[in-house]
Amino acid sequence: SQEGELQVVLEFGRDPDGTHYLTGTLRGNVQLQCQRCLEAMVLPLDLDFRLGLVQSQEAAGQLPGRYEPLLVTAEPALIADIVSDEVLLALPIVALHHDRADCRALSKEYQSPDGAQRENPFAVLAELKQKH
């Protein structure tokens, strides 16, 4: 959803060992759709990231372990794309309300159609079992 607001703080710099980096924090809330009840839910985000700026895959392999690689090319990089990538990486694979009670409130409202008696698909097997 486009709902929600994030506070983003970024810092570019260079370590004493010469590694160029981008660090940042993301704080705020994003709105997702719960995959259990299909209703809107708010997910708070509070994350920090450290990206080492590299110009090649070989350089990415030599980055200190405290950095995730960010490949920098001759093309200008959009800060919004970098922030968007970090938000996407922080999202859960399946968004669910933390408290199942939030979803159960909807299931209590559900009323099955009157007189909708389904035939048991195993009734035929039960009849065969009784014959033998």
N, CA, C and O atoms as a GROMACS GRO file, in nm:
protein
  528
    1SER      N    1   0.083  -0.117   0.000
    1SER     CA    2   0.000   0.000   0.000
    1SER      C    3   0.089   0.124   0.000
    1SER      O    4   0.203   0.122   0.046
    2GLN      N    5   0.034   0.229  -0.051
    2GLN     CA    6   0.105   0.357  -0.049
    2GLN      C    7   0.089   0.427   0.086
    2GLN      O    8   0.151   0.531   0.110
    3GLU      N    9   0.007   0.370   0.174
    3GLU     CA   10  -0.015   0.427   0.306
    3GLU      C   11   0.109   0.403   0.393
    3GLU      O   12   0.182   0.307   0.374
    4GLY      N   13   0.129   0.491   0.487
    4GLY     CA   14   0.240   0.477   0.580
    4GLY      C   15   0.343   0.585   0.556
    4GLY      O   16   0.344   0.652   0.453
    5GLU      N   17   0.428   0.600   0.653
    5GLU     CA   18   0.530   0.704   0.645
    5GLU      C   19   0.658   0.652   0.707
    5GLU      O   20   0.654   0.586   0.811
    6LEU      N   21   0.770   0.682   0.644
    6LEU     CA   22   0.900   0.639   0.694
    6LEU      C   23   0.990   0.759   0.716
    6LEU      O   24   0.988   0.855   0.640
    7GLN      N   25   1.067   0.751   0.821
    7GLN     CA   26   1.171   0.850   0.845
    7GLN      C   27   1.303   0.785   0.805
    7GLN      O   28   1.338   0.678   0.854
    8VAL      N   29   1.375   0.850   0.714
    8VAL     CA   30   1.498   0.794   0.659
    8VAL      C   31   1.614   0.888   0.691
    8VAL      O   32   1.606   1.009   0.668
    9VAL      N   33   1.721   0.831   0.745
    9VAL     CA   34   1.843   0.907   0.770
    9VAL      C   35   1.957   0.832   0.701
    9VAL      O   36   1.978   0.713   0.726
   10LEU      N   37   2.030   0.902   0.614
   10LEU     CA   38   2.140   0.841   0.539
   10LEU      C   39   2.269   0.914   0.568
   10LEU      O   40   2.270   1.035   0.594
   11GLU      N   41   2.379   0.839   0.563
   11GLU     CA   42   2.512   0.899   0.581
   11GLU      C   43   2.609   0.832   0.484
   11GLU      O   44   2.623   0.710   0.483
   12PHE      N   45   2.674   0.913   0.405
   12PHE     CA   46   2.780   0.864   0.318
   12PHE      C   47   2.912   0.892   0.385
   12PHE      O   48   2.927   0.993   0.454
   13GLY      N   49   3.009   0.803   0.365
   13GLY     CA   50   3.139   0.826   0.426
   13GLY      C   51   3.244   0.732   0.371
   13GLY      O   52   3.223   0.659   0.275
   14ARG      N   53   3.360   0.739   0.438
   14ARG     CA   54   3.473   0.654   0.401
   14ARG      C   55   3.541   0.608   0.528
   14ARG      O   56   3.577   0.688   0.615
   15ASP      N   57   3.559   0.477   0.540
   15ASP     CA   58   3.625   0.417   0.655
   15ASP      C   59   3.775   0.448   0.651
   15ASP      O   60   3.828   0.487   0.547
   16PRO      N   61   3.843   0.432   0.766
   16PRO     CA   62   3.988   0.449   0.766
   16PRO      C   63   4.060   0.354   0.670
   16PRO      O   64   4.170   0.384   0.623
   17ASP      N   65   3.997   0.238   0.642
   17ASP     CA   66   4.061   0.145   0.547
   17ASP      C   67   4.031   0.182   0.401
   17ASP      O   68   4.074   0.110   0.310
   18GLY      N   69   3.959   0.292   0.378
   18GLY     CA   70   3.934   0.340   0.243
   18GLY      C   71   3.804   0.293   0.180
   18GLY      O   72   3.777   0.328   0.065
   19THR      N   73   3.724   0.217   0.251
   19THR     CA   74   3.597   0.168   0.198
   19THR      C   75   3.493   0.279   0.200
   19THR      O   76   3.464   0.337   0.305
   20HIS      N   77   3.437   0.308   0.084
   20HIS     CA   78   3.327   0.405   0.076
   20HIS      C   79   3.200   0.332   0.119
   20HIS      O   80   3.179   0.216   0.083
   21TYR      N   81   3.115   0.401   0.196
   21TYR     CA   82   2.998   0.335   0.250
   21TYR      C   83   2.878   0.428   0.251
   21TYR      O   84   2.890   0.550   0.240
   22LEU      N   85   2.762   0.366   0.264
   22LEU     CA   86   2.635   0.434   0.285
   22LEU      C   87   2.568   0.362   0.401
   22LEU      O   88   2.539   0.243   0.392
   23THR      N   89   2.544   0.435   0.509
   23THR     CA   90   2.471   0.377   0.621
   23THR      C   91   2.338   0.448   0.632
   23THR      O   92   2.322   0.562   0.588
   24GLY      N   93   2.243   0.381   0.690
   24GLY     CA   94   2.112   0.444   0.703
   24GLY      C   95   2.025   0.378   0.807
   24GLY      O   96   2.050   0.265   0.850
   25THR      N   97   1.923   0.451   0.846
   25THR     CA   98   1.820   0.399   0.935
   25THR      C   99   1.685   0.428   0.872
   25THR      O  100   1.664   0.532   0.809
   26LEU      N  101   1.594   0.336   0.890
   26LEU     CA  102   1.456   0.350   0.844
   26LEU      C  103   1.366   0.325   0.964
   26LEU      O  104   1.375   0.221   1.029
   27ARG      N  105   1.279   0.420   0.993
   27ARG     CA  106   1.185   0.407   1.103
   27ARG      C  107   1.047   0.447   1.052
   27ARG      O  108   1.034   0.542   0.975
   28GLY      N  109   0.946   0.376   1.096
   28GLY     CA  110   0.810   0.413   1.059
   28GLY      C  111   0.722   0.292   1.041
   28GLY      O  112   0.755   0.183   1.086
   29ASN      N  113   0.610   0.312   0.974
   29ASN     CA  114   0.512   0.206   0.955
   29ASN      C  115   0.476   0.194   0.808
   29ASN      O  116   0.466   0.294   0.737
   30VAL      N  117   0.457   0.071   0.763
   30VAL     CA  118   0.405   0.045   0.629
   30VAL      C  119   0.278  -0.037   0.644
   30VAL      O  120   0.261  -0.111   0.741
   31GLN      N  121   0.189  -0.023   0.547
   31GLN     CA  122   0.064  -0.097   0.552
   31GLN      C  123   0.069  -0.210   0.451
   31GLN      O  124   0.102  -0.191   0.334
   32LEU      N  125   0.036  -0.331   0.500
   32LEU     CA  126   0.036  -0.451   0.418
   32LEU      C  127  -0.100  -0.517   0.427
   32LEU      O  128  -0.186  -0.476   0.505
   33GLN      N  129  -0.121  -0.620   0.345
   33GLN     CA  130  -0.244  -0.697   0.351
   33GLN      C  131  -0.215  -0.830   0.420
   33GLN      O  132  -0.130  -0.908   0.375
   34CYS      N  133  -0.285  -0.855   0.529
   34CYS     CA  134  -0.269  -0.981   0.601
   34CYS      C  135  -0.313  -1.095   0.509
   34CYS      O  136  -0.422  -1.090   0.451
   35GLN      N  137  -0.230  -1.196   0.497
   35GLN     CA  138  -0.261  -1.307   0.407
   35GLN      C  139  -0.353  -1.410   0.470
   35GLN      O  140  -0.396  -1.504   0.403
   36ARG      N  141  -0.384  -1.394   0.598
   36ARG     CA  142  -0.478  -1.485   0.664
   36ARG      C  143  -0.621  -1.433   0.650
   36ARG      O  144  -0.712  -1.509   0.614
   37CYS      N  145  -0.641  -1.303   0.679
   37CYS     CA  146  -0.777  -1.248   0.678
   37CYS      C  147  -0.800  -1.149   0.563
   37CYS      O  148  -0.912  -1.104   0.542
   38LEU      N  149  -0.694  -1.115   0.491
   38LEU     CA  150  -0.699  -1.024   0.376
   38LEU      C  151  -0.737  -0.881   0.413
   38LEU      O  152  -0.780  -0.804   0.327
   39GLU      N  153  -0.722  -0.846   0.540
   39GLU     CA  154  -0.746  -0.710   0.585
   39GLU      C  155  -0.613  -0.635   0.597
   39GLU      O  156  -0.507  -0.696   0.600
   40ALA      N  157  -0.622  -0.503   0.604
   40ALA     CA  158  -0.503  -0.421   0.617
   40ALA      C  159  -0.439  -0.441   0.754
   40ALA      O  160  -0.508  -0.461   0.854
   41MET      N  161  -0.309  -0.436   0.757
   41MET     CA  162  -0.234  -0.445   0.882
   41MET      C  163  -0.116  -0.349   0.875
   41MET      O  164  -0.065  -0.320   0.767
   42VAL      N  165  -0.074  -0.301   0.988
   42VAL     CA  166   0.038  -0.208   0.996
   42VAL      C  167   0.161  -0.284   1.045
   42VAL      O  168   0.155  -0.355   1.146
   43LEU      N  169   0.271  -0.268   0.973
   43LEU     CA  170   0.397  -0.331   1.011
   43LEU      C  171   0.496  -0.221   1.048
   43LEU      O  172   0.534  -0.142   0.962
   44PRO      N  173   0.539  -0.216   1.174
   44PRO     CA  174   0.640  -0.117   1.210
   44PRO      C  175   0.777  -0.161   1.159
   44PRO      O  176   0.813  -0.278   1.167
   45LEU      N  177   0.853  -0.066   1.107
   45LEU     CA  178   0.989  -0.092   1.061
   45LEU      C  179   1.086  -0.012   1.145
   45LEU      O  180   1.063   0.105   1.174
   46ASP      N  181   1.193  -0.076   1.185
   46ASP     CA  182   1.299  -0.012   1.261
   46ASP      C  183   1.428  -0.085   1.222
   46ASP      O  184   1.466  -0.183   1.286
   47LEU      N  185   1.493  -0.037   1.118
   47LEU     CA  186   1.610  -0.109   1.070
   47LEU      C  187   1.726  -0.016   1.039
   47LEU      O  188   1.710   0.101   1.006
   48ASP      N  189   1.842  -0.075   1.051
   48ASP     CA  190   1.968  -0.008   1.019
   48ASP      C  191   2.037  -0.089   0.910
   48ASP      O  192   2.027  -0.211   0.908
   49PHE      N  193   2.106  -0.021   0.821
   49PHE     CA  194   2.180  -0.091   0.717
   49PHE      C  195   2.313  -0.023   0.690
   49PHE      O  196   2.329   0.098   0.711
   50ARG      N  197   2.408  -0.104   0.644
   50ARG     CA  198   2.543  -0.055   0.608
   50ARG      C  199   2.578  -0.116   0.473
   50ARG      O  200   2.591  -0.237   0.459
   51LEU      N  201   2.592  -0.030   0.375
   51LEU     CA  202   2.623  -0.074   0.240
   51LEU      C  203   2.763  -0.027   0.202
   51LEU      O  204   2.796   0.091   0.217
   52GLY      N  205   2.844  -0.118   0.154
   52GLY     CA  206   2.976  -0.084   0.102
   52GLY      C  207   2.964  -0.057  -0.048
   52GLY      O  208   2.912  -0.141  -0.122
   53LEU      N  209   3.011   0.057  -0.092
   53LEU     CA  210   3.000   0.095  -0.233
   53LEU      C  211   3.115   0.031  -0.311
   53LEU      O  212   3.232   0.058  -0.283
   54VAL      N  213   3.079  -0.053  -0.409
   54VAL     CA  214   3.179  -0.124  -0.489
   54VAL      C  215   3.151  -0.102  -0.637
   54VAL      O  216   3.039  -0.070  -0.676
   55GLN      N  217   3.256  -0.119  -0.719
   55GLN     CA  218   3.241  -0.098  -0.863
   55GLN      C  219   3.243  -0.228  -0.941
   55GLN      O  220   3.224  -0.226  -1.063
   56SER      N  221   3.265  -0.341  -0.875
   56SER     CA  222   3.267  -0.469  -0.946
   56SER      C  223   3.230  -0.582  -0.850
   56SER      O  224   3.230  -0.565  -0.728
   57GLN      N  225   3.200  -0.698  -0.909
   57GLN     CA  226   3.168  -0.815  -0.828
   57GLN      C  227   3.290  -0.862  -0.749
   57GLN      O  228   3.277  -0.911  -0.637
   58GLU      N  229   3.409  -0.847  -0.808
   58GLU     CA  230   3.532  -0.887  -0.738
   58GLU      C  231   3.552  -0.803  -0.613
   58GLU      O  232   3.589  -0.854  -0.508
   59ALA      N  233   3.527  -0.672  -0.627
   59ALA     CA  234   3.540  -0.582  -0.512
   59ALA      C  235   3.436  -0.616  -0.404
   59ALA      O  236   3.463  -0.600  -0.285
   60ALA      N  237   3.319  -0.662  -0.446
   60ALA     CA  238   3.215  -0.699  -0.350
   60ALA      C  239   3.261  -0.817  -0.265
   60ALA      O  240   3.229  -0.825  -0.146
   61GLY      N  241   3.336  -0.909  -0.324
   61GLY     CA  242   3.388  -1.024  -0.250
   61GLY      C  243   3.494  -0.986  -0.149
   61GLY      O  244   3.521  -1.062  -0.056
   62GLN      N  245   3.556  -0.871  -0.165
   62GLN     CA  246   3.663  -0.826  -0.075
   62GLN      C  247   3.615  -0.729   0.033
   62GLN      O  248   3.694  -0.681   0.114
   63LEU      N  249   3.484  -0.702   0.034
   63LEU     CA  250   3.430  -0.610   0.135
   63LEU      C  251   3.440  -0.670   0.274
   63LEU      O  252   3.424  -0.791   0.290
   64PRO      N  253   3.465  -0.588   0.375
   64PRO     CA  254   3.459  -0.639   0.513
   64PRO      C  255   3.319  -0.692   0.543
   64PRO      O  256   3.221  -0.646   0.484
   65GLY      N  257   3.310  -0.786   0.633
   65GLY     CA  258   3.184  -0.852   0.666
   65GLY      C  259   3.076  -0.760   0.721
   65GLY      O  260   2.959  -0.798   0.722
   66ARG      N  261   3.111  -0.642   0.767
   66ARG     CA  262   3.012  -0.552   0.825
   66ARG      C  263   2.929  -0.480   0.719
   66ARG      O  264   2.834  -0.409   0.753
   67TYR      N  265   2.965  -0.498   0.592
   67TYR     CA  266   2.894  -0.430   0.483
   67TYR      C  267   2.824  -0.528   0.390
   67TYR      O  268   2.873  -0.638   0.366
   68GLU      N  269   2.710  -0.485   0.339
   68GLU     CA  270   2.646  -0.551   0.226
   68GLU      C  271   2.690  -0.473   0.102
   68GLU      O  272   2.701  -0.351   0.108
   69PRO      N  273   2.716  -0.540  -0.008
   69PRO     CA  274   2.764  -0.468  -0.126
   69PRO      C  275   2.652  -0.390  -0.198
   69PRO      O  276   2.539  -0.437  -0.208
   70LEU      N  277   2.688  -0.273  -0.246
   70LEU     CA  278   2.602  -0.194  -0.332
   70LEU      C  279   2.685  -0.160  -0.455
   70LEU      O  280   2.781  -0.082  -0.447
   71LEU      N  281   2.648  -0.218  -0.568
   71LEU     CA  282   2.723  -0.199  -0.691
   71LEU      C  283   2.695  -0.061  -0.746
   71LEU      O  284   2.580  -0.025  -0.773
   72VAL      N  285   2.801   0.017  -0.764
   72VAL     CA  286   2.791   0.152  -0.816
   72VAL      C  287   2.850   0.153  -0.957
   72VAL      O  288   2.963   0.110  -0.979
   73THR      N  289   2.770   0.203  -1.052
   73THR     CA  290   2.815   0.210  -1.191
   73THR      C  291   2.826   0.355  -1.233
   73THR      O  292   2.811   0.446  -1.152
   74ALA      N  293   2.852   0.376  -1.360
   74ALA     CA  294   2.862   0.513  -1.413
   74ALA      C  295   2.726   0.581  -1.414
   74ALA      O  296   2.718   0.704  -1.416
   75GLU      N  297   2.619   0.502  -1.414
   75GLU     CA  298   2.484   0.558  -1.409
   75GLU      C  299   2.457   0.615  -1.270
   75GLU      O  300   2.500   0.556  -1.170
   76PRO      N  301   2.387   0.727  -1.261
   76PRO     CA  302   2.353   0.779  -1.128
   76PRO      C  303   2.255   0.685  -1.056
   76PRO      O  304   2.164   0.630  -1.116
   77ALA      N  305   2.278   0.670  -0.928
   77ALA     CA  306   2.190   0.587  -0.845
   77ALA      C  307   2.084   0.676  -0.780
   77ALA      O  308   2.114   0.786  -0.734
   78LEU      N  309   1.962   0.628  -0.778
   78LEU     CA  310   1.855   0.702  -0.712
   78LEU      C  311   1.843   0.656  -0.567
   78LEU      O  312   1.829   0.537  -0.539
   79ILE      N  313   1.850   0.752  -0.477
   79ILE     CA  314   1.840   0.721  -0.335
   79ILE      C  315   1.707   0.653  -0.305
   79ILE      O  316   1.702   0.562  -0.222
   80ALA      N  317   1.600   0.696  -0.371
   80ALA     CA  318   1.469   0.635  -0.348
   80ALA      C  319   1.471   0.486  -0.381
   80ALA      O  320   1.406   0.407  -0.312
   81ASP      N  321   1.545   0.446  -0.484
   81ASP     CA  322   1.554   0.304  -0.519
   81ASP      C  323   1.629   0.225  -0.412
   81ASP      O  324   1.592   0.112  -0.381
   82ILE      N  325   1.734   0.283  -0.358
   82ILE     CA  326   1.811   0.216  -0.252
   82ILE      C  327   1.725   0.198  -0.128
   82ILE      O  328   1.724   0.091  -0.067
   83VAL      N  329   1.652   0.303  -0.090
   83VAL     CA  330   1.564   0.295   0.027
   83VAL      C  331   1.453   0.193   0.002
   83VAL      O  332   1.421   0.114   0.090
   84SER      N  333   1.396   0.196  -0.117
   84SER     CA  334   1.290   0.101  -0.152
   84SER      C  335   1.340  -0.043  -0.143
   84SER      O  336   1.269  -0.130  -0.093
   85ASP      N  337   1.460  -0.068  -0.191
   85ASP     CA  338   1.518  -0.204  -0.182
   85ASP      C  339   1.534  -0.248  -0.038
   85ASP      O  340   1.505  -0.363  -0.005
   86GLU      N  341   1.579  -0.159   0.049
   86GLU     CA  342   1.597  -0.194   0.190
   86GLU      C  343   1.464  -0.223   0.257
   86GLU      O  344   1.454  -0.314   0.340
   87VAL      N  345   1.360  -0.147   0.222
   87VAL     CA  346   1.227  -0.172   0.277
   87VAL      C  347   1.176  -0.308   0.230
   87VAL      O  348   1.124  -0.386   0.310
   88LEU      N  349   1.192  -0.337   0.101
   88LEU     CA  350   1.146  -0.466   0.048
   88LEU      C  351   1.218  -0.583   0.114
   88LEU      O  352   1.157  -0.687   0.139
   89LEU      N  353   1.347  -0.567   0.141
   89LEU     CA  354   1.421  -0.674   0.208
   89LEU      C  355   1.374  -0.695   0.352
   89LEU      O  356   1.389  -0.805   0.406
   90ALA      N  357   1.320  -0.592   0.414
   90ALA     CA  358   1.275  -0.602   0.553
   90ALA      C  359   1.134  -0.659   0.567
   90ALA      O  360   1.095  -0.698   0.676
   91LEU      N  361   1.058  -0.666   0.457
   91LEU     CA  362   0.921  -0.714   0.465
   91LEU      C  363   0.919  -0.865   0.484
   91LEU      O  364   1.006  -0.936   0.434
   92PRO      N  365   0.820  -0.915   0.557
   92PRO     CA  366   0.810  -1.060   0.574
   92PRO      C  367   0.766  -1.126   0.443
   92PRO      O  368   0.703  -1.063   0.359
   93ILE      N  369   0.801  -1.253   0.428
   93ILE     CA  370   0.761  -1.326   0.308
   93ILE      C  371   0.609  -1.336   0.303
   93ILE      O  372   0.549  -1.316   0.197
   94VAL      N  373   0.547  -1.365   0.417
   94VAL     CA  374   0.401  -1.372   0.427
   94VAL      C  375   0.360  -1.278   0.539
   94VAL      O  376   0.396  -1.298   0.655
   95ALA      N  377   0.283  -1.177   0.504
   95ALA     CA  378   0.238  -1.080   0.604
   95ALA      C  379   0.117  -1.135   0.678
   95ALA      O  380   0.016  -1.169   0.617
   96LEU      N  381   0.128  -1.143   0.811
   96LEU     CA  382   0.020  -1.191   0.896
   96LEU      C  383   0.010  -1.101   1.019
   96LEU      O  384   0.111  -1.050   1.068
   97HIS      N  385  -0.113  -1.083   1.068
   97HIS     CA  386  -0.129  -1.014   1.195
   97HIS      C  387  -0.052  -1.093   1.301
   97HIS      O  388  -0.051  -1.216   1.298
   98HIS      N  389   0.012  -1.024   1.392
   98HIS     CA  390   0.086  -1.092   1.499
   98HIS      C  391  -0.009  -1.162   1.594
   98HIS      O  392   0.021  -1.269   1.646
   99ASP      N  393  -0.123  -1.101   1.617
   99ASP     CA  394  -0.221  -1.158   1.708
   99ASP      C  395  -0.334  -1.219   1.626
   99ASP      O  396  -0.404  -1.149   1.553
  100ARG      N  397  -0.351  -1.350   1.636
  100ARG     CA  398  -0.454  -1.418   1.558
  100ARG      C  399  -0.593  -1.367   1.592
  100ARG      O  400  -0.686  -1.384   1.513
  101ALA      N  401  -0.610  -1.306   1.708
  101ALA     CA  402  -0.741  -1.253   1.746
  101ALA      C  403  -0.786  -1.144   1.650
  101ALA      O  404  -0.906  -1.126   1.627
  102ASP      N  405  -0.690  -1.071   1.593
  102ASP     CA  406  -0.725  -0.968   1.495
  102ASP      C  407  -0.791  -1.030   1.372
  102ASP      O  408  -0.880  -0.971   1.312
  103CYS      N  409  -0.747  -1.148   1.336
  103CYS     CA  410  -0.805  -1.217   1.220
  103CYS      C  411  -0.932  -1.293   1.258
  103CYS      O  412  -1.025  -1.302   1.178
  104ARG      N  413  -0.938  -1.347   1.378
  104ARG     CA  414  -1.054  -1.426   1.421
  104ARG      C  415  -1.180  -1.342   1.431
  104ARG      O  416  -1.290  -1.394   1.414
  105ALA      N  417  -1.165  -1.214   1.457
  105ALA     CA  418  -1.283  -1.128   1.465
  105ALA      C  419  -1.360  -1.133   1.334
  105ALA      O  420  -1.483  -1.129   1.334
  106LEU      N  421  -1.290  -1.141   1.224
  106LEU     CA  422  -1.357  -1.150   1.094
  106LEU      C  423  -1.419  -1.286   1.072
  106LEU      O  424  -1.528  -1.296   1.015
  107SER      N  425  -1.352  -1.393   1.117
  107SER     CA  426  -1.406  -1.526   1.095
  107SER      C  427  -1.532  -1.550   1.178
  107SER      O  428  -1.617  -1.630   1.138
  108LYS      N  429  -1.547  -1.483   1.292
  108LYS     CA  430  -1.668  -1.497   1.373
  108LYS      C  431  -1.788  -1.436   1.304
  108LYS      O  432  -1.901  -1.479   1.325
  109GLU      N  433  -1.764  -1.336   1.220
  109GLU     CA  434  -1.874  -1.271   1.149
  109GLU      C  435  -1.925  -1.356   1.033
  109GLU      O  436  -2.035  -1.332   0.984
  110TYR      N  437  -1.848  -1.455   0.990
  110TYR     CA  438  -1.886  -1.536   0.876
  110TYR      C  439  -2.003  -1.628   0.912
  110TYR      O  440  -2.000  -1.695   1.015
  111GLN      N  441  -2.103  -1.629   0.828
  111GLN     CA  442  -2.218  -1.717   0.845
  111GLN      C  443  -2.226  -1.808   0.723
  111GLN      O  444  -2.227  -1.759   0.610
  112SER      N  445  -2.230  -1.938   0.746
  112SER     CA  446  -2.241  -2.029   0.633
  112SER      C  447  -2.383  -2.022   0.577
  112SER      O  448  -2.478  -1.996   0.651
  113PRO      N  449  -2.397  -2.045   0.447
  113PRO     CA  450  -2.531  -2.040   0.388
  113PRO      C  451  -2.622  -2.145   0.450
  113PRO      O  452  -2.578  -2.256   0.478
  114ASP      N  453  -2.748  -2.109   0.473
  114ASP     CA  454  -2.844  -2.201   0.533
  114ASP      C  455  -2.872  -2.319   0.440
  114ASP      O  456  -2.882  -2.303   0.319
  115GLY      N  457  -2.882  -2.435   0.500
  115GLY     CA  458  -2.916  -2.554   0.425
  115GLY      C  459  -2.807  -2.600   0.330
  115GLY      O  460  -2.833  -2.680   0.240
  116ALA      N  461  -2.689  -2.552   0.348
  116ALA     CA  462  -2.580  -2.591   0.258
  116ALA      C  463  -2.511  -2.713   0.316
  116ALA      O  464  -2.400  -2.704   0.368
  117GLN      N  465  -2.575  -2.825   0.306
  117GLN     CA  466  -2.519  -2.949   0.358
  117GLN      C  467  -2.440  -3.016   0.246
  117GLN      O  468  -2.496  -3.058   0.145
  118ARG      N  469  -2.311  -3.024   0.264
  118ARG     CA  470  -2.226  -3.086   0.162
  118ARG      C  471  -2.229  -3.236   0.177
  118ARG      O  472  -2.234  -3.290   0.288
  119GLU      N  473  -2.225  -3.303   0.063
  119GLU     CA  474  -2.218  -3.448   0.065
  119GLU      C  475  -2.076  -3.489   0.100
  119GLU      O  476  -1.980  -3.432   0.049
  120ASN      N  477  -2.064  -3.588   0.185
  120ASN     CA  478  -1.934  -3.637   0.225
  120ASN      C  479  -1.868  -3.708   0.106
  120ASN      O  480  -1.927  -3.802   0.052
  121PRO      N  481  -1.749  -3.665   0.064
  121PRO     CA  482  -1.686  -3.729  -0.052
  121PRO      C  483  -1.643  -3.874  -0.023
  121PRO      O  484  -1.616  -3.949  -0.117
  122PHE      N  485  -1.638  -3.913   0.102
  122PHE     CA  486  -1.597  -4.048   0.136
  122PHE      C  487  -1.716  -4.140   0.164
  122PHE      O  488  -1.698  -4.255   0.206
  123ALA      N  489  -1.836  -4.092   0.141
  123ALA     CA  490  -1.956  -4.173   0.166
  123ALA      C  491  -1.955  -4.299   0.080
  123ALA      O  492  -1.998  -4.405   0.125
  124VAL      N  493  -1.909  -4.289  -0.043
  124VAL     CA  494  -1.903  -4.404  -0.132
  124VAL      C  495  -1.809  -4.510  -0.075
  124VAL      O  496  -1.839  -4.629  -0.080
  125LEU      N  497  -1.697  -4.467  -0.021
  125LEU     CA  498  -1.603  -4.562   0.038
  125LEU      C  499  -1.664  -4.631   0.160
  125LEU      O  500  -1.641  -4.750   0.181
  126ALA      N  501  -1.740  -4.559   0.239
  126ALA     CA  502  -1.805  -4.616   0.357
  126ALA      C  503  -1.904  -4.724   0.315
  126ALA      O  504  -1.916  -4.829   0.379
  127GLU      N  505  -1.976  -4.697   0.206
  127GLU     CA  506  -2.072  -4.797   0.156
  127GLU      C  507  -2.000  -4.922   0.108
  127GLU      O  508  -2.046  -5.033   0.134
  128LEU      N  509  -1.888  -4.907   0.038
  128LEU     CA  510  -1.812  -5.021  -0.010
  128LEU      C  511  -1.757  -5.103   0.106
  128LEU      O  512  -1.754  -5.226   0.101
  129LYS      N  513  -1.714  -5.034   0.210
  129LYS     CA  514  -1.659  -5.103   0.327
  129LYS      C  515  -1.767  -5.187   0.396
  129LYS      O  516  -1.739  -5.298   0.442
  130GLN      N  517  -1.889  -5.135   0.402
  130GLN     CA  518  -1.997  -5.207   0.468
  130GLN      C  519  -2.040  -5.329   0.387
  130GLN      O  520  -2.085  -5.428   0.445
  131LYS      N  521  -2.028  -5.324   0.255
  131LYS     CA  522  -2.067  -5.436   0.169
  131LYS      C  523  -1.972  -5.552   0.184
  131LYS      O  524  -2.013  -5.667   0.167
  132HIS      N  525  -1.847  -5.528   0.214
  132HIS     CA  526  -1.748  -5.636   0.219
  132HIS      C  527  -1.712  -5.673   0.358
  132HIS      O  528  -1.630  -5.763   0.378
   0.00000   0.00000   0.00000
